[in-house]
Amino acid sequence: MNLEELLAFAGRNPILSLALGGLTIAILFTEIARLFRGYKSLKPADLTRLVNQQQNVLMVDMSAIADYEKGHIAGSRNLIPSQFDPSAKPLAAAKQSPVILICRNGMTSSANAKRLKKAGFEQIYCLDGGITAWQQAGLPLVKGKKA
């Protein structure tokens, strides 16, 4: 296909051409925003790799207390969103260390990762898909009270 054929197609199908342009712009915007958001998303396998390679990793599970007790990742600490404060003792001590935020589906942790970035945290990660993705990957959960 050459440029003439492409322009002829665009002239015959203006709605498709506009849709393609709009989708292209949306994808570019999303990818650029991802680069500048200040935290990284981790797949379950990446999370286990990071925890095994790094020392002093703080994993914060932002689930409700009842959900946390039903099942959480070993070594994670429970901190519900209403108590989430970057200057709180468990978080403030980890300002230079990797902090991994975990929630049930990945939405709550992403929103709070932005708060950590504004507070000056340097190594912020979120479990992409949350506990749901962890379970779908066939990885184990620990039951019981806070670690």
HELIX and SHEET records of a PDB file:
HELIX    1   1 LEU A    3  ARG A   12  1                                  10    
HELIX    2   2 PRO A   14  LEU A   35  1                                  22    
HELIX    3   3 PRO A   44  GLN A   53  1                                  10    
HELIX    4   4 ILE A   65  LYS A   70  1                                   6    
HELIX    5   5 PRO A   81  GLN A   83  5                                   3    
HELIX    6   6 LYS A   89  ALA A   92  1                                   4    
HELIX    7   7 MET A  107  LYS A  118  1                                  12    
HELIX    8   8 GLY A  130  GLN A  136  1                                   7    
SHEET    1   A 5 LYS A  40  LEU A  42  0                                        
SHEET    2   A 5 GLN A 123  LEU A 127  1                                        
SHEET    3   A 5 PRO A  98  ILE A 102  1                                        
SHEET    4   A 5 LEU A  58  ASP A  61  1                                        
SHEET    5   A 5 ARG A  77  ASN A  78  1                                        
END                                                                             
